[in-house]
Amino acid sequence: MDDSALLIAGVGGLGCSWATRAHKNCLNYADLVLIDAEKNSLLEESSAHILQLGSGENLAGCAALPPLGKERMRSMAPLVSDLMRPVEMVVILAGLGGGTGSGAAPEFARLARQRGALVISIAALPFETQMVRKRLAEKALEDLRVYSDVCVQVSLDRLAWQARERGLDWTKRTGWIEELTIGLIQTLARVGKINLDLMDLRAILSREGQATMLVAESGLGDPSNVFQSAIDAPLFDMEFAGAKGCLLQVEGGPDMTIEQLDEVASAFTSGLHTDAQVILGARVGDELEGRMRVVAVLSGMSN
């Protein structure tokens, strides 16, 4: 798939930081756009498309004003339309609870959807102690879900805890969000033994109900641990049992066996609805020797 067909979009300071980091690991598979009112968020990546919200004297940030972020994003609709012309899928990374992420991310999702793109949103929700930001985030999440084919809701409390466990600064590098983004982009961009494409993803997402994504990686010695790692993802509580659709990409090194692939696939699909549609993809790569990685998209879950 041509790299211009896949787009990673960072919205707001946190989203821009995460998107820049993720894009560095899949430069050959996707384009990058950074969207913010603050110039500092837009200076890290020279190869990115830049959409700076505001102009001239109106370059102040959007603070806690989502309507301002939304209006500034809407005013850039012609630029977004041109940007989205070749794009078939966009992955939006944003932290909700502020002005730019909460206002501009749903509006960018709406504009992308209007152009016919598949929209995957990964939205980080505020810490439990941030009551004002939580209220702003709840409204923004409602809007973002309307315009997203998949809206992955991430708990900042869990994400920050996991990042600290791995010795990472969660504001710049979370590990999990980058892995999820990279896994999805590479799943669709690379040719595998059993190849998946956007038509497969659209078919899974046609199931009515909520949808989310999981990513996990583990050593080949214990394939069952891959499933447990996925369940430990820093998501808000969501019931996966009974899902009616599952797109599952299993990747491993040349030493991965059919039995190991089957064990992982069985673990991810055992709790699905009895009539669930399952689409399986597999890829072997030398860079994964001794390891397995799984990207799963689940759909048709109870609201």
C-alpha positions in Angstrom: 0.0 0.0 0.0 1.4 3.4 -0.9 2.5 5.4 2.2 0.2 8.3 1.3 -2.8 6.1 1.8 -2.1 5.8 5.5 -1.8 8.8 7.8 -0.8 9.3 11.4 -2.2 12.5 12.9 -1.1 14.0 16.2 -3.6 16.6 17.6 -2.6 18.8 20.5 0.7 18.8 22.4 0.4 15.2 23.8 -0.9 13.8 20.5 1.9 15.5 18.5 4.5 14.1 20.7 3.2 10.5 20.5 2.5 10.7 16.8 6.0 11.9 16.1 7.5 9.0 18.1 5.3 6.4 16.4 6.0 7.7 12.9 9.8 7.4 13.4 9.2 3.6 13.4 7.1 3.4 10.3 8.5 6.2 8.0 8.2 4.0 4.9 4.6 3.1 5.5 2.6 6.2 6.5 2.6 10.0 6.3 2.5 12.2 9.4 0.5 15.4 10.2 0.9 17.5 13.3 -1.9 19.7 14.5 -1.7 22.2 17.3 -1.9 25.9 18.2 1.4 25.8 20.1 4.4 26.2 17.8 6.7 24.1 20.0 4.7 20.9 19.3 5.3 21.4 15.6 9.0 21.7 15.5 10.1 18.1 16.2 9.5 16.5 12.9 10.7 18.1 9.7 9.1 15.6 7.4 5.5 16.1 8.8 2.6 18.0 7.3 2.0 20.9 9.7 -1.4 22.5 10.5 -0.9 25.3 13.0 -4.3 26.4 14.4 -4.5 30.1 14.3 -2.6 32.8 12.3 -1.0 36.2 12.7 -1.7 37.6 16.1 -4.1 34.8 16.9 -1.5 32.1 17.7 -2.2 31.7 21.4 -3.1 28.2 22.5 -6.7 27.1 23.0 -6.2 26.5 26.8 -9.4 24.9 28.2 -11.5 26.1 25.3 -12.5 23.2 23.0 -15.0 25.3 21.0 -12.0 27.5 20.0 -10.0 24.5 19.0 -12.9 23.2 17.0 -13.5 26.5 15.2 -9.8 26.8 14.3 -9.8 23.3 12.9 -13.0 23.9 10.9 -11.4 27.0 9.3 -8.7 24.7 7.9 -11.2 22.5 6.1 -9.9 23.2 2.6 -6.3 22.3 3.6 -7.5 19.1 5.3 -9.5 18.2 2.2 -6.3 18.4 0.1 -4.3 16.6 2.7 -6.8 13.7 2.9 -7.2 13.3 -0.9 -5.0 10.1 -1.2 -5.7 8.9 2.4 -7.6 5.7 3.0 -7.1 5.4 6.7 -6.0 7.9 9.4 -4.9 7.1 13.0 -5.6 10.1 15.2 -3.6 10.4 18.5 -4.9 13.0 21.0 -5.1 13.7 24.7 -8.6 14.8 25.7 -9.4 17.3 28.4 -7.7 20.5 27.0 -8.7 22.9 24.3 -6.9 21.7 21.2 -7.2 17.9 21.7 -10.8 18.1 22.8 -11.9 20.6 20.2 -9.8 19.9 17.1 -9.5 16.1 17.3 -13.3 15.4 16.8 -13.4 18.0 14.1 -10.4 16.6 12.2 -12.1 13.2 12.5 -15.2 14.6 11.0 -13.4 16.2 8.1 -11.4 12.9 7.5 -14.6 10.9 7.5 -16.2 13.3 5.1 -13.4 12.5 2.7 -14.2 8.8 2.9 -11.2 7.8 5.1 -11.4 5.1 7.7 -10.8 6.8 11.1 -9.0 5.1 14.0 -8.8 7.4 17.1 -6.6 6.7 20.1 -7.8 9.1 22.8 -6.1 9.4 26.2 -8.5 10.5 29.0 -7.4 12.6 32.0 -6.2 11.4 35.3 -8.9 10.6 37.8 -7.9 13.6 39.9 -8.3 16.1 37.1 -12.1 16.8 37.5 -12.3 19.8 35.2 -10.4 18.1 32.4 -12.5 15.0 32.8 -15.7 16.9 32.2 -14.2 18.5 29.0 -12.9 15.1 27.9 -16.3 13.3 28.3 -18.0 15.7 25.9 -15.1 15.5 23.5 -15.1 11.7 23.6 -18.8 11.6 22.7 -18.1 13.7 19.6 -14.9 11.7 18.7 -16.7 8.4 18.8 -19.4 9.7 16.4 -16.8 10.3 13.7 -14.5 7.4 14.4 -14.8 3.8 13.1 -12.7 2.7 16.1 -12.2 4.9 19.2 -9.7 3.4 21.6 -10.1 5.0 25.0 -6.9 5.0 27.0 -6.6 5.6 30.8 -3.8 8.1 31.5 -3.6 6.6 35.1 -2.8 3.2 33.7 -0.7 4.4 30.8 1.5 6.5 33.0 1.9 3.7 35.5 2.9 1.2 32.7 5.3 3.7 31.2 7.0 4.3 34.5 7.4 0.5 34.9 9.2 0.5 31.6 11.4 3.5 32.5 9.7 5.8 30.0 8.4 9.4 30.2 4.7 9.0 29.4 4.4 12.6 28.1 6.9 11.8 25.3 7.1 8.1 25.0 4.4 5.6 26.3 5.6 2.4 24.6 2.0 1.0 24.3 0.5 3.7 22.2 3.4 3.7 19.8 3.3 -0.1 19.6 -0.4 0.0 18.8 0.0 2.6 16.1 3.0 0.9 14.5 1.4 -2.5 14.7 -1.7 -1.3 12.9 0.2 0.6 10.2 2.6 -2.3 9.5 -0.3 -4.8 9.5 -2.0 -2.9 6.6 1.2 -1.8 4.8 3.3 -5.0 4.7 2.5 -8.1 2.8 2.2 -11.2 5.0 1.9 -14.9 4.6 -1.9 -14.4 5.0 -2.4 -10.8 4.0 -4.8 -8.3 5.5 -6.0 -5.1 4.0 -8.4 -2.2 4.5 -11.3 -4.2 3.1 -10.8 -6.8 5.8 -10.7 -4.0 8.5 -13.9 -2.4 7.1 -15.7 -5.7 7.1 -14.9 -6.3 10.8 -15.9 -2.7 11.7 -19.3 -3.1 10.0 -20.5 -5.0 13.1 -22.8 -2.9 15.2 -21.6 -1.9 18.6 -18.4 -0.7 20.2 -14.9 -1.4 18.7 -11.4 -1.3 20.2 -7.9 -2.4 19.5 -5.3 -4.4 21.4 -1.6 -5.0 20.8 0.8 -7.3 22.6 4.3 -8.8 22.2 5.9 -11.7 23.9 8.6 -14.4 23.5 7.9 -17.5 21.5 8.4 -19.7 24.5 5.0 -18.8 26.0 2.5 -17.8 23.4 -0.3 -17.7 26.0 1.4 -14.7 27.5 0.7 -12.7 24.4 -3.0 -12.8 25.2 -2.5 -11.8 28.9 -0.3 -8.9 27.8 -3.1 -7.7 25.5 -5.7 -7.9 28.3 -3.4 -5.8 30.5 -3.5 -2.9 28.1 -4.0 0.5 29.6 -7.6 0.9 28.4 -10.7 2.0 30.2 -12.8 -0.9 31.4 -14.4 -2.7 28.5 -16.0 -6.1 28.2 -14.4 -8.0 25.3 -16.4 -11.2 25.7 -19.2 -11.6 23.1 -17.5 -9.5 20.5 -19.0 -10.2 17.0 -16.0 -9.3 14.9 -12.3 -9.9 15.2 -9.4 -9.0 12.9 -6.3 -10.7 14.2 -2.8 -10.2 12.9 -0.1 -12.5 14.3 3.5 -11.8 13.5 6.6 -13.6 14.5 10.2 -14.5 13.5 11.2 -17.3 11.1 11.2 -19.6 14.2 7.4 -19.2 14.8 5.5 -22.4 14.3 1.9 -23.1 13.1 1.2 -24.5 16.5 2.2 -21.3 18.2 0.2 -19.2 15.8 -2.8 -21.4 16.5 -2.4 -21.2 20.2 -2.4 -17.4 20.1 -5.4 -17.2 17.7 -7.4 -19.6 19.9 -6.7 -17.5 23.0 -8.0 -14.3 21.3 -11.1 -15.9 19.8 -12.3 -18.3 22.5 -14.5 -15.7 24.2 -16.1 -14.2 21.1 -19.8 -14.5 20.1 -20.7 -17.9 18.6 -21.5 -16.2 15.3 -18.5 -13.9 15.3 -16.7 -13.1 12.1 -12.9 -13.7 12.4 -10.3 -12.6 9.9 -6.8 -13.9 10.5 -3.6 -12.5 9.1 0.0 -13.7 9.6 3.4 -12.4 8.8 7.0 -13.6 9.3 9.8 -11.1 9.7 13.5 -11.5 10.6 13.3 -8.6 13.0 10.9 -10.6 15.2 13.1 -13.6 15.7 12.3 -15.3 19.0 9.2 -13.1 19.5 5.5 -12.8 18.6 3.4 -9.7 18.2 -0.4 -9.6 17.9 -2.6 -6.7 16.8 -6.3 -7.3 17.3 -9.3 -5.2 16.3 -12.5 -6.3 18.1 -16.0 -5.0 17.1 -19.6 -5.6 17.8 -19.2 -5.3 21.6 -22.0 -4.2 23.9 -22.4 -0.5 24.4 
